[in-house]
């Protein structure tokens, strides 16, 4: 199976690619610009729900520069205003309209014609001589009500930095406001640059979301820019379909949201439980019992045919009653309540039936438990996922087939096995798949990095990683996917479910296990 991914390009590469792609055909460029506007509007409509239920009369602030980012923002505003009849937009341009590129003017005229009085256009900021006049304008705008969302269409990838007055002061002022709603950057936030050129933190307009429109550009992924870009979304416009797939780029790629279509399939009519894999999960301890339950529930929800879970024997009765679909296997435990090496014989008897193995969630750091995992690996040559405390150098050395090994550390756990080594370098020297969990999870294999740009900060809570381990483990057990494909699909599925959960309930008042209820919706729907 070949999961669809697209390259991450530098700004220079992106400019060259667009020039070749459009071949100076202005009709195609205008058509794509409208597609961009529609994609931004539709995506923002969904992302606004992570902040709050959309208000009855929402207000949108549109910041417009003279380049195509400004045109994209105007077309996105048009889309939103037509979708929500009660919405109103305030358009605040940077310069006089006569200074803008032709497509920006065309977008403005089309928006004015279609939405009319629903869009108010202010005088350009370039006409303000002092920060006080900007403040006065703002106070009038927000006298009775703030904004539900803000679109940053000021500067794009060819902007010259550092910023000059009055733009720099305007951005600094806007960053101090708490009534902007969901702040969305079109393509990339105003003020960030490639390679840190002209970097000035006070001159960067901070975003809650950055929408990479058609091409994912390298500055959005730079570590120094992370505090400013917020949640990254990749809006796939099909630029790299067909012959364009081999566009210039490094080892970094973004995963298309359409990749989850690989999971949208009917099971064969005559399949049975063994057709969908048998996962063996070694997890849990007296202190971290919940991790085993969450990983097990996730594996079952992800469709594994059979699930055997080796847990400390003191947990067996309660767990078997709570989730009877799993085969809970009581194993000897240490005095502290962790899995004991004494259970190796029983674990070995389970390996002959297992099509994949997951070890780690909630195991703890007791040496005897790690020895059990290490010895178990030496007897199993199928796909293995190691999570949490099981990710240890001494454990990895026992894996008979590193190319079938998946590691799922967060940043701290990664340093335990590769101190000071960049993940890309680690993956060059190690054939295993590395899923580096974080705000934007990265999947490394053989020096390449695949960025998963879905998800939500709702996932930043205990247990989220245990659920991911169970999901990827289930996909590995089914035998239909390579270690890399199972990892990509599991991460994307997990992220999409997080988006749906957050849009339904917000980022705060949820349980981690509620994520399980949205796995079905996440693969049965495109958005």
C-alpha positions, 0 to 999 in steps of 0.5 A: 500500500502506498500512502499519499504524501506530499513534499515540504518545500522551501519558499524558493522551491515553492515559488519555482514550483508554482511558476511551473505549475501555472505556466503563467495561465492566469485563468488556472491561477484564479481557479486555484485561488478560489479553491484555496478560499473555499478550503480555508473557509470550510476548514475555519468553520470546523476549527472555530468549534474548538474554541466555542459553539459558533455564535448566532451572529459571528464576526470575522476580522479579515487582515488583507495585504497586497499579495495573493494571501490577501486575495485568499483571505477575501475569498475565504471570507466570501465563502464563510459569509455565504455559508453563515447568513448571519455572519458579518466581516470587517476587512482591514487592509494594510495598504490602499487597494490600488497598490494590491495585486490584480487578483486581490482587487478581483477577489474584493470586487467579487466578494462585495458583489456577492455578500454586499452589506455583510462586509465592512471595509476599513481604511488601510492601516498604512494611513495611520500615523501613530499607534494611538490611531490604530488603537482608536480604530480598534476600540471602535471595532470592538466597542460592543463585541469582539471577533469569533475568528481572524484571518491573517492574509497580510504577508506571504512567503516572499515578504521582506523582513524585518517589518517596517512601520506601521505594520510592525506596530499593528501586529504588536498591538493585535498580539496583545488583544484577546478578542480576536477569536480563532486566529488563522494564518493563510499559508504562513503567519505574517512575520516568519521567514525561512532560515530565521532571516529578519527574525523579530518575535515582536513582529510576528502575528501569532496564529492559533491555526496555520493553513498550508494552502496547497504547498507545505512550506518549510518555515512553518515547520521550523523549530523557532517558529513553533510558538507562532504557527499554532496548529498546522493544517494541510489543505491539499489542492492536488498540486502533486498529483500525477507527474508533479509528485516528484517535485523538489524537496528534502526528506520531509513530507506531509501526510494527506488527509485523504490517506484515511480512505485506506481504512474505509473498506468493507471486510470480506464477506467470509472473513472471521475473527482470525482474518483480522489479526490476533494482537498480544498486548503486555501492559499495566501494573498496579500503579498504572492499571488504566493504561492497559485498559485504554490500550486494549479498548483502542485495539478493539475499537481499531478492529483487531479480530482477537486480543490477548492482554497480559496483565498483573494477576491482581487486575484480572477480575476487574478488567475481565468484567469491564471489557469482556471482548478481550482475553485477559491473561493473568500473569505473575507479578512482583511485590510492587504489582508489576509483571514478573519474569516468572510469567515468560513461559505463559507469554511464550505460549501466547506468541505462537497465535499472535500476529503482532505484539505491543508492549509498554503501556503502564508497565512501569520501570521495574527491572524484572518487567523490562527483562520480561519484555526483552526476553519476549522479543527474542522469541517473536519475529512478527511486528512489534510496537514498543511504547512508554517504559518499554522503549529502552536500548537494552530492549531494542537490542533483542528485537530479531527484526528491527524493520518490523519494529515500531517505537512510539516515544514522546520527546523525553522517552526518545532522549532515553534511546538516542541522547543528542541524536536528531530523529532523522539521523536515528532513523537513518541508522535504525530501520525501525519506524519511529513515531515521535509524539508531540503537538504535530506527531512526526513519523521517521523511517530511513531518514525521511520524516512524515508530518501528521498535521491533523489533531487537536490540543485536546489530545494533550492529556494522559492516556492519549498515547496508550490509545495510539499504541493500541490502534497502531498495534491493531493495524499491525496485527491485521497483516494488511499494512507495513510497519510504516503504513500502519504507523501513518494510518494509526497516527492520522486516525488518532489525530482525526478522532481528536479533531472531531472530539474537540469540535464537538466538546471543545479542548477542555471538558472531556475524558481521554477515553471519549476519543474512542467514541469518535474513531468510527466517525473519523474514518467514515467521514471526510471531515 
